[in-house]
Amino acid sequence: MADDLIITVQAPAAAEELVLGAMSMAGLDEVEIRTVEETGTVLIQAYWPADLGPPPTIDLARVPGARRHPDRIVARDTWAIGWPSHQIGPVRLAPCLAEAPPPSAAPMTLHLMAGQGFGLGEHPSTRLALEALIARPRPVGPRVLDVGCGTGVLALAAMRLGATQAVAMDHDPAARAAATTNAALNDIDLTVVDDWPTTLADLVFANINPPTLRSLSAALRSALAPRGHLILSGLPTADADDVARAFAPLIPVRFDRAEGWVALTLAHGE
Ligand SMILES: C[S@@+](CC[C@H](N)C(=O)[O-])C[C@H]1O[C@@H](n2cnc3c(N)ncnc32)[C@H](O)[C@@H]1O
């Protein structure tokens, strides 16, 4: 089996566009970008299939502080090609640079197209929302609404866990495109929309910043079916109680916490 390559360039965050330009000139248009906050740098990776011949030269001469790491060899059937994949309860999130997931994927794996939309599983707010999803009583669903869907990760995971109908909504067209791609990549039926649906959902997600959550509180409450759950994420610890109050008369039934972030599960009182 041929060995493929992962090409990695590290550069100051301010030079990201210059690196992307240089990589694009070298024929590397599909990349995955990760921020390394401690050093103020970005790591930009691309996948180079061995069939294409030797890896290209990337001209980084005009990008101050940029350096190319030694190319890394990966076996062709290695599906988590770039970053470590994230295992959250029974859901594994695997970054993907190819249009089709490799056939070796485990049944509970979600493939998410790298570099498109927020929500590849690396951020605590996404992971906490998934943990809250996994922790809630089964079966999930049947109807799910994911407000601020980004990659669609939350709606797609809910579908993997037993929901039968999912609507993903985002005001950003790039996020909607990412969610549509990821639904196809995972062969999941997902309705992607730019406005609030009129039907109620048994499970509603919203992983958005606190001011937006407060402003959307009435709409989110109204979208929730009587015995449903609303999972809010994206809450720095200091904001969690205040956001919970903005959603009264829904009551908090669960708090998931990690790394200074909180996900809050709310339900109607009896
Ligand atoms: C933090 S990301 C969450 C992505 C994904 N749901 C996750 O959990 O990883 C927030 C998303 O909400 C979207 N968003 C922010 N405000 C919104 C609004 N008022 N209506 C719809 N989408 C919104 C953004 O475009 C972004 O994709």
The ligand as an SDF file (V2000), in Angstrom:
LIG
                    3D

 27 29  0  0  0  0  0  0  0  0999 V2000
  -19.9300   28.2680   18.3260 C   0  0  0  0  0  0  0  0  0  0  0  0
  -20.5470   27.8700   16.7240 S   0  0  0  0  0  0  0  0  0  0  0  0
  -21.3390   26.3060   17.0900 C   0  0  0  0  0  0  0  0  0  0  0  0
  -21.2260   25.3110   15.9770 C   0  0  0  0  0  0  0  0  0  0  0  0
  -21.7100   23.9080   16.3210 C   0  0  0  0  0  0  0  0  0  0  0  0
  -23.1310   23.9020   16.6110 N   0  0  0  0  0  0  0  0  0  0  0  0
  -20.9530   23.3310   17.5070 C   0  0  0  0  0  0  0  0  0  0  0  0
  -21.5730   23.0560   18.5280 O   0  0  0  0  0  0  0  0  0  0  0  0
  -19.7500   23.1480   17.4120 O   0  0  0  0  0  0  0  0  0  0  0  0
  -21.9030   29.0190   16.6280 C   0  0  0  0  0  0  0  0  0  0  0  0
  -22.6220   29.0270   15.2950 C   0  0  0  0  0  0  0  0  0  0  0  0
  -23.8040   29.7950   15.4660 O   0  0  0  0  0  0  0  0  0  0  0  0
  -24.0270   30.5940   14.3180 C   0  0  0  0  0  0  0  0  0  0  0  0
  -24.8510   31.7320   14.7620 N   0  0  0  0  0  0  0  0  0  0  0  0
  -24.4900   32.7610   15.5640 C   0  0  0  0  0  0  0  0  0  0  0  0
  -25.5510   33.5830   15.7800 N   0  0  0  0  0  0  0  0  0  0  0  0
  -26.5990   33.0490   15.1230 C   0  0  0  0  0  0  0  0  0  0  0  0
  -27.9730   33.4130   14.9690 C   0  0  0  0  0  0  0  0  0  0  0  0
  -28.4620   34.5210   15.5490 N   0  0  0  0  0  0  0  0  0  0  0  0
  -28.7740   32.6410   14.2230 N   0  0  0  0  0  0  0  0  0  0  0  0
  -28.2850   31.5350   13.6140 C   0  0  0  0  0  0  0  0  0  0  0  0
  -27.0040   31.1290   13.7180 N   0  0  0  0  0  0  0  0  0  0  0  0
  -26.1710   31.8640   14.4700 C   0  0  0  0  0  0  0  0  0  0  0  0
  -22.6340   30.9240   13.8120 C   0  0  0  0  0  0  0  0  0  0  0  0
  -22.6550   31.2350   12.4480 O   0  0  0  0  0  0  0  0  0  0  0  0
  -21.8630   29.6320   14.1300 C   0  0  0  0  0  0  0  0  0  0  0  0
  -21.8820   28.7450   13.0370 O   0  0  0  0  0  0  0  0  0  0  0  0
  1  2  1  0
  2  3  1  0
  2 10  1  0
  3  4  1  0
  4  5  1  0
  5  6  1  0
  5  7  1  0
  7  8  2  0
  7  9  1  0
 10 11  1  0
 11 12  1  0
 11 26  1  0
 12 13  1  0
 13 14  1  0
 13 24  1  0
 14 15  1  0
 14 23  1  0
 15 16  2  0
 16 17  1  0
 17 18  1  0
 17 23  2  0
 18 19  1  0
 18 20  2  0
 20 21  1  0
 21 22  2  0
 22 23  1  0
 24 25  1  0
 24 26  1  0
 26 27  1  0
M  CHG  2   2   1   9  -1
M  END
$$$$
